[in-house]
């Protein structure tokens, strides 16, 4: 079970992503340090039982099972090549203002789409439940 504490945060800034890491099993000198994770677009999405879970602030890809020798940028590219942040291929500090705005637009579009899908799925489930109740009342299980 991943943390839901960070769901509404955007983590657009690398400093905010660094601060999100409440627990992380690897030191600052490892290939998979908090700083390198944040630079590659990840924020901490773990909990007390799963300390090595992180998600991308743009595409939302959640990865766990990190190893000390993993390279965050390479793992991000391998598991989410379609991510706009991965496509830029540079840390936040090297992006233009226009590129940062493009990332924010991608984040907002993804969140709107996720919200729409959640609402649609909920509505479908509600309609199906009502349909079954009506059929049961009519004796047509």
C-alpha positions in Angstrom: 0.0 0.0 0.0 1.5 3.3 -1.1 1.1 6.6 0.7 -1.9 8.8 -0.2 -0.4 11.8 1.7 1.2 13.2 -1.5 -1.7 12.8 -3.9 -2.8 16.4 -4.2 0.8 17.8 -4.3 2.4 18.6 -7.7 6.1 18.3 -6.7 7.1 20.5 -9.7 10.2 21.8 -7.9 13.1 19.4 -7.2 13.4 20.9 -3.6 9.8 19.8 -2.9 10.6 16.3 -4.2 13.7 16.0 -2.0 11.6 17.1 1.1 9.0 14.4 0.3 11.4 11.6 1.1 10.4 10.8 4.7 12.3 7.5 4.6 14.7 6.2 2.0 16.9 3.1 2.4 20.0 4.5 0.5 22.6 7.0 1.5 23.5 10.2 -0.1 26.5 8.7 -1.7 24.7 5.8 -3.5 23.6 5.9 -7.1 20.1 5.9 -5.9 20.3 8.8 -3.4 17.4 11.0 -2.5 19.0 13.9 -4.5 19.4 11.8 -7.6 15.9 10.4 -7.3 14.4 13.9 -7.0 16.6 15.2 -9.9 15.2 12.3 -12.1 11.6 13.5 -11.3 10.7 11.2 -8.4 9.1 12.0 -5.1 8.7 9.6 -2.2 5.5 7.6 -2.4 6.3 4.9 0.2 5.2 4.1 3.8 6.8 2.4 6.8 6.6 -1.0 5.2 7.6 0.0 1.7 10.3 2.6 2.1 11.6 2.4 -1.5 8.5 3.4 -3.4 8.7 6.6 -5.6 6.5 8.2 -8.2 7.2 10.6 -11.1 5.8 14.1 -10.6 4.8 14.3 -14.2 3.7 10.9 -15.5 2.8 9.4 -12.2 4.8 6.2 -12.8 5.3 4.4 -9.5 8.4 2.3 -9.0 9.5 0.2 -6.1 12.2 -2.4 -5.4 15.0 0.1 -5.9 18.5 -1.1 -5.4 21.4 1.0 -4.2 23.1 0.8 -7.6 20.1 1.8 -9.7 20.4 4.9 -11.8 17.1 6.9 -11.3 17.2 8.5 -14.8 17.8 5.2 -16.5 15.1 3.5 -14.6 12.7 6.3 -15.4 13.6 6.1 -19.1 13.2 2.3 -19.1 9.8 2.2 -17.3 8.2 5.4 -18.7 9.8 6.4 -22.0 6.6 8.4 -22.9 7.0 10.7 -19.8 7.4 14.4 -20.9 10.1 14.9 -18.2 12.1 11.9 -19.5 11.7 13.2 -23.0 13.4 16.5 -22.0 16.2 14.3 -20.5 17.5 17.1 -18.3 17.1 18.0 -14.6 14.8 20.8 -13.6 17.7 23.3 -13.2 18.5 23.0 -17.0 14.9 23.4 -18.3 13.6 26.6 -19.7 10.5 28.4 -18.3 8.5 27.3 -21.3 9.5 23.6 -20.7 8.5 23.9 -17.1 5.1 25.3 -18.2 4.8 22.4 -20.6 5.4 20.0 -17.7 2.8 21.7 -15.6 0.3 21.5 -18.5 1.1 17.7 -18.8 0.5 17.2 -15.1 -2.8 19.1 -15.1 -4.0 17.2 -18.2 -3.1 13.8 -16.5 -4.9 14.8 -13.3 -8.0 15.9 -15.1 -8.0 12.6 -17.1 -7.6 10.6 -14.0 -10.4 12.5 -12.3 -12.6 11.9 -15.3 -11.8 8.2 -15.4 -12.5 7.9 -11.7 -15.8 9.6 -12.0 -16.8 7.5 -15.0 -15.9 4.3 -13.3 -17.8 5.3 -10.2 -20.9 6.1 -12.3 -20.7 2.8 -14.2 -20.5 0.9 -10.9 -23.4 2.9 -9.4 -25.6 2.3 -12.6 -24.7 -1.4 -12.6 -25.6 -1.7 -8.9 -29.0 0.0 -9.5 -29.7 -2.2 -12.5 -29.1 -5.3 -10.4 -31.4 -4.0 -7.6 -34.1 -3.3 -10.1 -33.8 -6.7 -11.7 -33.9 -8.3 -8.3 -37.1 -6.4 -7.4 -38.6 -7.5 -10.7 -37.6 -11.1 -9.8 -35.3 -11.5 -12.8 -32.0 -12.2 -11.1 
